Amino acid sequence: MSITRIILIIAIFAIFSILLLVVSFQNQFINIDLEWVTGLLIILLIAILLSFLLGFSIEYVYRRLSYHSRFSKTTRFKKPRKIKAKLVLSVNKKIFIDYYERVYGREDFLGILLIDELSFIGKEHFRITHLDDGFYIEDMDTKNGTRVNGKEIKGQGMIKLKNKDSITVARVMNARYLEENVD
């Protein structure tokens, strides 16, 4: 049962409890002969039973009336392959790429490069984007540029990355792009 269904049953229970208490006090359902606590327990038990009955009835009607195409009933969907990728830096540090699109800059390399070297890397230096057919890299029109396998990619738009590509950021940091297909 999902959390929304549980909340629905609790809400229905609360409504039935309040209604039964109001009706019982108006119609003198709780007799003087019964103890007050026993009468209250009977009312709560009736409210619980009615709330579950109504909650499951609503769920049954919802499932019967909700639209399901024949395609969704008869077709199994295979989960798409997850592609894990990472940048392995020259100091054997790894940056895992787990976003569909992310911009990398000098803050991502704090503690890896010297402060003097960090000043050559732009605040937003390059972008790595995940599309259906793989990962792409794009230089963000930075002053010192980005190279893939020794070729400058500044101003060329998105360039598809291949496994074991060499990426040079602002001529101060080298990284190797690695990906691993996982089913």
GULOKOL-415574 format. One record per atom (N, C-alpha, C, CB): residue in three letters; x, y, z. Coordinates in steps of 0.2 Angstrom, whole numbers, padded with zeros to 4 digits, always signed. Glycine has a CB too. Layout:
<atoms>
ALAXYZ
...
</atoms>
This chain:
<atoms>
MET+0004-0006+0000
MET+0000+0000+0000
MET+0004+0006+0000
MET-0005+0000+0006
SER+0003+0011-0004
SER+0006+0017-0004
SER+0005+0022+0001
SER+0006+0021-0011
ILE+0009+0027+0002
ILE+0007+0031+0008
ILE+0001+0035+0007
ILE+0013+0036+0008
THR-0001+0037+0000
THR-0007+0041-0001
THR-0013+0036+0001
THR-0007+0043-0008
ARG-0013+0030+0000
ARG-0018+0026+0002
ARG-0019+0025+0009
ARG-0017+0019-0001
ILE-0014+0025+0013
ILE-0014+0025+0020
ILE-0017+0031+0023
ILE-0007+0023+0023
ILE-0015+0037+0020
ILE-0017+0043+0022
ILE-0025+0044+0020
ILE-0013+0049+0018
LEU-0027+0041+0015
LEU-0034+0041+0013
LEU-0038+0037+0018
LEU-0035+0038+0006
ILE-0036+0031+0020
ILE-0039+0027+0025
ILE-0039+0031+0032
ILE-0036+0020+0026
ILE-0034+0034+0034
ILE-0034+0037+0040
ILE-0038+0043+0040
ILE-0027+0040+0042
ALA-0039+0047+0034
ALA-0043+0053+0034
ALA-0051+0050+0034
ALA-0042+0056+0027
ILE-0052+0045+0031
ILE-0059+0042+0031
ILE-0061+0040+0038
ILE-0060+0036+0026
PHE-0056+0037+0041
PHE-0057+0035+0048
PHE-0058+0041+0053
PHE-0051+0031+0051
ALA-0055+0046+0052
ALA-0056+0052+0056
ALA-0063+0055+0055
ALA-0050+0057+0055
ILE-0065+0055+0048
ILE-0071+0058+0047
ILE-0077+0053+0050
ILE-0072+0058+0039
PHE-0076+0047+0049
PHE-0081+0042+0052
PHE-0081+0043+0060
PHE-0080+0035+0050
SER-0076+0043+0063
SER-0075+0044+0070
SER-0079+0050+0072
SER-0068+0044+0072
ILE-0078+0056+0069
ILE-0081+0062+0071
ILE-0089+0062+0070
ILE-0078+0068+0067
LEU-0091+0059+0064
LEU-0098+0058+0063
LEU-0101+0054+0067
LEU-0099+0056+0055
LEU-0098+0048+0069
LEU-0101+0043+0074
LEU-0102+0046+0081
LEU-0098+0037+0074
LEU-0097+0050+0083
LEU-0097+0053+0089
LEU-0103+0058+0090
LEU-0090+0056+0091
VAL-0103+0062+0084
VAL-0109+0067+0084
VAL-0115+0064+0084
VAL-0108+0072+0078
VAL-0116+0059+0080
VAL-0123+0055+0080
VAL-0124+0052+0087
VAL-0123+0050+0074
SER-0119+0049+0090
SER-0120+0045+0096
SER-0123+0050+0102
SER-0114+0042+0098
PHE-0120+0056+0102
PHE-0122+0061+0107
PHE-0128+0064+0106
PHE-0116+0066+0108
GLN-0130+0065+0099
GLN-0137+0068+0098
GLN-0142+0062+0099
GLN-0137+0070+0091
ASN-0141+0056+0097
ASN-0146+0051+0098
ASN-0146+0047+0104
ASN-0146+0047+0092
GLN-0142+0049+0109
GLN-0141+0045+0115
GLN-0139+0038+0114
GLN-0147+0046+0119
PHE-0134+0037+0109
PHE-0132+0030+0107
PHE-0128+0027+0113
PHE-0128+0030+0101
ILE-0125+0031+0117
ILE-0121+0029+0123
ILE-0126+0029+0128
ILE-0115+0033+0124
ASN-0128+0023+0130
ASN-0133+0023+0136
ASN-0130+0024+0143
ASN-0137+0017+0136
ILE-0134+0026+0147
ILE-0131+0027+0154
ILE-0129+0020+0157
ILE-0136+0030+0159
ASP-0132+0014+0154
ASP-0130+0008+0157
ASP-0123+0006+0155
ASP-0135+0002+0154
LEU-0121+0008+0149
LEU-0114+0006+0147
LEU-0109+0011+0150
LEU-0113+0006+0139
GLU-0103+0009+0151
GLU-0098+0014+0153
GLU-0096+0018+0147
GLU-0092+0010+0156
TRP-0094+0024+0148
TRP-0092+0029+0143
TRP-0087+0026+0139
TRP-0090+0036+0146
VAL-0082+0023+0142
VAL-0076+0021+0138
VAL-0078+0015+0133
VAL-0070+0018+0143
THR-0082+0011+0136
THR-0084+0005+0131
THR-0088+0008+0125
THR-0089+0000+0136
GLY-0092+0012+0127
GLY-0096+0015+0121
GLY-0092+0019+0116
GLY-0101+0021+0124
LEU-0086+0022+0118
LEU-0082+0025+0114
LEU-0078+0020+0110
LEU-0077+0030+0118
LEU-0076+0015+0113
LEU-0072+0009+0109
LEU-0076+0006+0104
LEU-0070+0004+0114
ILE-0083+0005+0105
ILE-0087+0003+0100
ILE-0088+0008+0094
ILE-0094+0001+0103
ILE-0088+0014+0096
ILE-0089+0019+0090
ILE-0082+0019+0086
ILE-0090+0026+0093
LEU-0077+0019+0090
LEU-0070+0018+0086
LEU-0069+0012+0082
LEU-0064+0019+0091
LEU-0072+0006+0084
LEU-0071+0000+0081
LEU-0076+0001+0074
LEU-0074-0006+0085
ILE-0082+0003+0075
ILE-0086+0004+0069
ILE-0083+0009+0064
ILE-0093+0007+0072
ALA-0080+0014+0067
ALA-0077+0019+0062
ALA-0071+0016+0058
ALA-0074+0025+0066
ILE-0067+0012+0062
ILE-0061+0008+0059
ILE-0064+0004+0053
ILE-0057+0004+0064
LEU-0069+0000+0055
LEU-0072-0005+0050
LEU-0074-0001+0044
LEU-0077-0009+0053
LEU-0078+0004+0045
LEU-0081+0008+0040
LEU-0076+0011+0035
LEU-0086+0013+0042
SER-0070+0014+0039
SER-0065+0017+0035
SER-0061+0012+0030
SER-0060+0021+0039
PHE-0060+0006+0033
PHE-0056+0001+0029
PHE-0061-0001+0023
PHE-0054-0005+0033
LEU-0067-0002+0025
LEU-0072-0004+0019
LEU-0072+0001+0014
LEU-0079-0006+0023
LEU-0073+0007+0016
LEU-0074+0013+0011
LEU-0067+0014+0007
LEU-0076+0019+0014
GLY-0062+0013+0011
GLY-0055+0014+0008
GLY-0054+0009+0002
GLY-0050+0014+0013
PHE-0055+0003+0004
PHE-0054-0003-0001
PHE-0059-0002-0007
PHE-0054-0009+0002
SER-0065+0000-0005
SER-0070+0001-0010
SER-0068+0006-0015
SER-0077+0002-0008
ILE-0065+0012-0013
ILE-0063+0017-0017
ILE-0057+0015-0021
ILE-0061+0023-0013
GLU-0052+0011-0018
GLU-0047+0008-0022
GLU-0049+0003-0028
GLU-0042+0004-0017
TYR-0054-0001-0026
TYR-0056-0006-0031
TYR-0060-0002-0037
TYR-0061-0011-0028
VAL-0064+0003-0035
VAL-0067+0007-0041
VAL-0062+0011-0045
VAL-0072+0011-0038
TYR-0057+0013-0042
TYR-0052+0017-0045
TYR-0048+0013-0050
TYR-0047+0020-0040
ARG-0046+0007-0048
ARG-0042+0002-0052
ARG-0047+0000-0058
ARG-0040-0004-0048
ARG-0053-0001-0057
ARG-0057-0004-0062
ARG-0059+0002-0067
ARG-0064-0006-0059
LEU-0059+0008-0065
LEU-0061+0013-0070
LEU-0055+0017-0073
LEU-0065+0018-0066
SER-0049+0016-0070
SER-0043+0019-0073
SER-0041+0016-0079
SER-0037+0019-0068
TYR-0039+0020-0084
TYR-0037+0018-0091
TYR-0030+0015-0091
TYR-0038+0024-0096
HIS-0030+0009-0094
HIS-0024+0005-0095
HIS-0024+0003-0102
HIS-0023-0001-0090
SER-0020+0005-0106
SER-0020+0003-0113
SER-0018-0004-0114
SER-0015+0007-0118
ARG-0020-0007-0119
ARG-0018-0014-0121
ARG-0010-0015-0121
ARG-0021-0017-0127
PHE-0007-0010-0124
PHE+0000-0010-0125
PHE+0004-0011-0118
PHE+0003-0004-0128
SER+0001-0007-0113
SER+0004-0007-0106
SER+0003-0013-0103
SER+0002-0001-0102
LYS-0003-0017-0104
LYS-0004-0023-0101
LYS+0000-0029-0104
LYS-0011-0024-0102
THR+0002-0028-0110
THR+0005-0034-0113
THR+0012-0033-0115
THR+0001-0036-0120
THR+0015-0028-0114
THR+0022-0026-0116
THR+0026-0026-0109
THR+0023-0020-0120
ARG+0032-0029-0110
ARG+0037-0028-0104
ARG+0042-0023-0106
ARG+0040-0035-0102
PHE+0044-0019-0102
PHE+0049-0014-0104
PHE+0056-0016-0101
PHE+0047-0007-0101
LYS+0061-0016-0105
LYS+0068-0017-0102
LYS+0070-0011-0100
LYS+0072-0020-0108
LYS+0073-0011-0094
LYS+0076-0005-0091
LYS+0082-0003-0096
LYS+0079-0006-0084
PRO+0083+0004-0097
PRO+0089+0006-0101
PRO+0095+0004-0097
PRO+0088+0013-0103
ARG+0101+0003-0101
ARG+0107+0002-0098
ARG+0109+0009-0094
ARG+0112+0000-0103
LYS+0112+0008-0089
LYS+0115+0013-0085
LYS+0122+0014-0087
LYS+0114+0012-0077
ILE+0124+0020-0089
ILE+0131+0021-0091
ILE+0134+0024-0085
ILE+0132+0025-0097
LYS+0139+0021-0082
LYS+0143+0024-0077
LYS+0149+0027-0080
LYS+0145+0019-0071
ALA+0151+0033-0079
ALA+0157+0036-0082
ALA+0160+0040-0076
ALA+0155+0041-0087
LYS+0167+0041-0077
LYS+0171+0045-0073
LYS+0177+0048-0076
LYS+0173+0040-0067
LEU+0179+0053-0073
LEU+0185+0057-0075
LEU+0191+0055-0070
LEU+0185+0065-0075
VAL+0196+0052-0072
VAL+0202+0050-0068
VAL+0207+0055-0069
VAL+0204+0042-0070
LEU+0209+0059-0064
LEU+0213+0064-0064
LEU+0220+0061-0064
LEU+0212+0069-0059
SER+0225+0065-0065
SER+0232+0063-0065
SER+0235+0061-0058
SER+0237+0068-0068
VAL+0232+0063-0053
VAL+0234+0062-0046
VAL+0230+0056-0043
VAL+0233+0068-0042
ASN+0227+0052-0048
ASN+0223+0046-0046
ASN+0217+0048-0042
ASN+0227+0041-0043
LYS+0214+0054-0043
LYS+0208+0056-0040
LYS+0202+0054-0045
LYS+0208+0063-0037
LYS+0196+0053-0043
LYS+0191+0051-0048
LYS+0185+0056-0047
LYS+0189+0044-0047
ILE+0182+0058-0052
ILE+0176+0062-0052
ILE+0171+0058-0056
ILE+0177+0069-0055
PHE+0166+0056-0052
PHE+0161+0052-0055
PHE+0155+0056-0059
PHE+0157+0047-0050
ILE+0154+0054-0065
ILE+0149+0058-0068
ILE+0142+0055-0068
ILE+0151+0059-0076
ASP+0138+0058-0064
ASP+0131+0054-0062
ASP+0125+0059-0063
ASP+0131+0052-0055
TYR+0126+0064-0067
TYR+0121+0069-0069
TYR+0120+0069-0077
TYR+0123+0076-0067
TYR+0114+0071-0079
TYR+0113+0071-0086
TYR+0116+0077-0089
TYR+0105+0071-0087
GLU+0117+0082-0085
GLU+0121+0088-0087
GLU+0124+0091-0081
GLU+0116+0093-0092
ARG+0130+0093-0082
ARG+0134+0096-0076
ARG+0139+0100-0079
ARG+0136+0091-0071
VAL+0140+0106-0076
VAL+0146+0111-0078
VAL+0151+0110-0073
VAL+0143+0118-0079
TYR+0157+0109-0075
TYR+0163+0108-0071
TYR+0167+0115-0071
TYR+0167+0102-0072
GLY+0170+0117-0065
GLY+0174+0123-0065
GLY+0179+0122-0060
GLY+0170+0129-0064
ARG+0182+0127-0058
ARG+0188+0127-0053
ARG+0186+0125-0046
ARG+0191+0134-0053
GLU+0180+0126-0044
GLU+0178+0123-0038
GLU+0178+0116-0037
GLU+0171+0126-0036
ASP+0177+0112-0043
ASP+0177+0105-0043
ASP+0184+0102-0042
ASP+0174+0102-0050
PHE+0189+0106-0043
PHE+0196+0104-0043
PHE+0200+0106-0037
PHE+0200+0105-0049
LEU+0196+0109-0032
LEU+0200+0112-0026
LEU+0203+0106-0022
LEU+0195+0116-0022
GLY+0209+0107-0020
GLY+0212+0102-0016
GLY+0216+0097-0021
GLY+0207+0098-0012
ILE+0215+0097-0027
ILE+0218+0093-0032
ILE+0224+0096-0035
ILE+0213+0090-0037
LEU+0222+0103-0037
LEU+0227+0107-0041
LEU+0230+0112-0036
LEU+0224+0110-0047
LEU+0236+0115-0037
LEU+0238+0121-0034
LEU+0234+0127-0035
LEU+0246+0122-0035
ILE+0234+0132-0031
ILE+0230+0138-0031
ILE+0232+0141-0038
ILE+0231+0142-0025
ASP+0239+0142-0039
ASP+0241+0145-0045
ASP+0238+0142-0052
ASP+0249+0145-0046
GLU+0238+0135-0052
GLU+0235+0131-0057
GLU+0227+0132-0058
GLU+0236+0124-0057
LEU+0224+0133-0052
LEU+0217+0134-0052
LEU+0215+0140-0055
LEU+0214+0133-0045
SER+0219+0145-0055
SER+0217+0152-0058
SER+0217+0151-0065
SER+0222+0157-0056
PHE+0219+0146-0069
PHE+0219+0146-0076
PHE+0212+0142-0078
PHE+0225+0141-0079
ILE+0209+0139-0073
ILE+0203+0136-0075
ILE+0197+0140-0073
ILE+0202+0129-0070
GLY+0192+0141-0078
GLY+0187+0145-0077
GLY+0182+0143-0072
GLY+0183+0146-0084
LYS+0178+0148-0069
LYS+0173+0146-0064
LYS+0168+0141-0067
LYS+0169+0152-0062
GLU+0166+0142-0073
GLU+0162+0137-0077
GLU+0166+0135-0083
GLU+0155+0139-0079
HIS+0170+0130-0083
HIS+0175+0129-0088
HIS+0172+0124-0094
HIS+0181+0126-0085
PHE+0169+0118-0092
PHE+0167+0114-0097
PHE+0160+0110-0095
PHE+0172+0109-0099
ARG+0156+0108-0099
ARG+0150+0105-0098
ARG+0150+0098-0100
ARG+0144+0109-0101
ILE+0148+0093-0096
ILE+0147+0086-0099
ILE+0140+0084-0099
ILE+0151+0081-0094
THR+0137+0082-0104
THR+0130+0081-0105
THR+0129+0073-0107
THR+0127+0085-0110
HIS+0124+0070-0104
HIS+0123+0063-0106
HIS+0117+0063-0110
HIS+0121+0059-0099
LEU+0117+0061-0116
LEU+0112+0060-0121
LEU+0111+0052-0122
LEU+0114+0063-0128
ASP+0106+0051-0126
ASP+0105+0043-0127
ASP+0110+0039-0130
ASP+0099+0043-0132
ASP+0115+0042-0134
ASP+0120+0038-0137
ASP+0127+0039-0133
ASP+0121+0040-0144
GLY+0127+0042-0127
GLY+0133+0043-0124
GLY+0134+0050-0120
GLY+0139+0042-0128
PHE+0140+0051-0118
PHE+0142+0058-0115
PHE+0145+0062-0120
PHE+0147+0056-0109
TYR+0144+0069-0119
TYR+0147+0074-0124
TYR+0150+0079-0119
TYR+0141+0077-0128
ILE+0155+0082-0122
ILE+0159+0088-0118
ILE+0159+0094-0122
ILE+0166+0086-0116
GLU+0158+0100-0119
GLU+0158+0106-0122
GLU+0162+0111-0118
GLU+0150+0108-0123
ASP+0166+0115-0121
ASP+0170+0120-0118
ASP+0165+0126-0117
ASP+0176+0122-0122
MET+0165+0129-0112
MET+0161+0135-0110
MET+0163+0142-0112
MET+0159+0135-0103
ASP+0167+0142-0118
ASP+0170+0148-0121
ASP+0175+0151-0116
ASP+0165+0153-0123
THR+0179+0147-0113
THR+0184+0149-0108
THR+0190+0152-0111
THR+0186+0144-0103
LYS+0194+0156-0108
LYS+0200+0159-0110
LYS+0205+0154-0112
LYS+0202+0164-0105
ASN+0206+0149-0108
ASN+0211+0144-0109
ASN+0209+0138-0112
ASN+0214+0143-0102
GLY+0203+0137-0113
GLY+0200+0131-0117
GLY+0201+0124-0114
GLY+0204+0131-0123
THR+0198+0120-0118
THR+0198+0113-0116
THR+0200+0109-0122
THR+0191+0110-0113
ARG+0204+0103-0121
ARG+0207+0099-0126
ARG+0204+0092-0125
ARG+0214+0099-0127
VAL+0202+0089-0131
VAL+0201+0081-0130
VAL+0205+0078-0135
VAL+0193+0080-0132
ASN+0209+0073-0133
ASN+0214+0070-0136
ASN+0219+0075-0140
ASN+0211+0065-0141
GLY+0221+0080-0137
GLY+0225+0085-0140
GLY+0222+0090-0144
GLY+0231+0081-0143
LYS+0216+0089-0146
LYS+0213+0094-0151
LYS+0208+0099-0147
LYS+0208+0090-0156
GLU+0209+0105-0148
GLU+0205+0111-0145
GLU+0198+0110-0147
GLU+0208+0118-0147
ILE+0193+0110-0142
ILE+0186+0110-0143
ILE+0183+0116-0142
ILE+0183+0104-0139
LYS+0186+0122-0140
LYS+0183+0128-0139
LYS+0179+0131-0145
LYS+0189+0133-0137
GLY+0173+0132-0145
GLY+0169+0135-0150
GLY+0166+0130-0155
GLY+0173+0140-0154
GLN+0167+0123-0153
GLN+0165+0118-0158
GLN+0159+0115-0156
GLN+0170+0113-0159
GLY+0156+0117-0150
GLY+0149+0114-0148
GLY+0151+0108-0144
GLY+0145+0113-0154
MET+0146+0103-0144
MET+0147+0097-0140
MET+0151+0092-0144
MET+0140+0094-0138
ILE+0156+0089-0141
ILE+0160+0084-0144
ILE+0158+0077-0140
ILE+0167+0086-0144
LYS+0157+0072-0144
LYS+0156+0065-0141
LYS+0162+0062-0138
LYS+0153+0060-0146
LEU+0161+0060-0132
LEU+0167+0057-0128
LEU+0167+0049-0130
LEU+0167+0058-0121
LYS+0173+0047-0131
LYS+0174+0040-0131
LYS+0178+0037-0125
LYS+0178+0038-0138
ASN+0177+0031-0124
ASN+0180+0028-0118
ASN+0188+0029-0119
ASN+0179+0020-0118
LYS+0191+0031-0114
LYS+0198+0032-0113
LYS+0201+0038-0117
LYS+0202+0026-0116
ASP+0196+0043-0118
ASP+0198+0049-0121
ASP+0202+0053-0116
ASP+0192+0053-0123
SER+0207+0057-0118
SER+0211+0061-0114
SER+0208+0068-0114
SER+0219+0061-0116
ILE+0207+0071-0108
ILE+0204+0078-0108
ILE+0210+0082-0104
ILE+0197+0078-0104
THR+0211+0088-0107
THR+0216+0093-0104
THR+0212+0099-0103
THR+0222+0094-0109
VAL+0212+0101-0097
VAL+0208+0107-0095
VAL+0213+0113-0094
VAL+0204+0106-0089
ALA+0212+0118-0098
ALA+0216+0124-0097
ALA+0224+0123-0097
ALA+0215+0128-0091
ARG+0226+0118-0100
ARG+0233+0116-0101
ARG+0236+0114-0094
ARG+0237+0121-0104
VAL+0233+0114-0088
VAL+0235+0113-0082
VAL+0233+0106-0079
VAL+0234+0119-0077
MET+0228+0103-0081
MET+0225+0097-0078
MET+0224+0092-0084
MET+0219+0099-0074
ASN+0226+0086-0083
ASN+0224+0081-0087
ASN+0220+0076-0084
ASN+0231+0077-0090
ALA+0215+0073-0088
ALA+0210+0068-0085
ALA+0209+0063-0090
ALA+0204+0072-0083
ARG+0207+0057-0088
ARG+0206+0052-0093
ARG+0198+0050-0092
ARG+0210+0045-0092
TYR+0194+0050-0098
TYR+0187+0049-0097
TYR+0186+0041-0098
TYR+0183+0053-0103
LEU+0183+0038-0093
LEU+0182+0031-0093
LEU+0174+0030-0092
LEU+0186+0027-0088
GLU+0172+0025-0096
GLU+0165+0023-0095
GLU+0164+0016-0094
GLU+0160+0026-0100
GLU+0159+0013-0091
GLU+0158+0006-0090
GLU+0151+0005-0091
GLU+0160+0004-0083
ASN+0149+0001-0095
ASN+0142-0001-0097
ASN+0139-0006-0091
ASN+0141-0004-0104
VAL+0134-0005-0088
VAL+0131-0009-0083
VAL+0124-0010-0085
VAL+0131-0005-0076
ASP+0122-0017-0085
ASP+0115-0018-0086
ASP+0111-0018-0080
ASP+0114-0025-0090
</atoms>
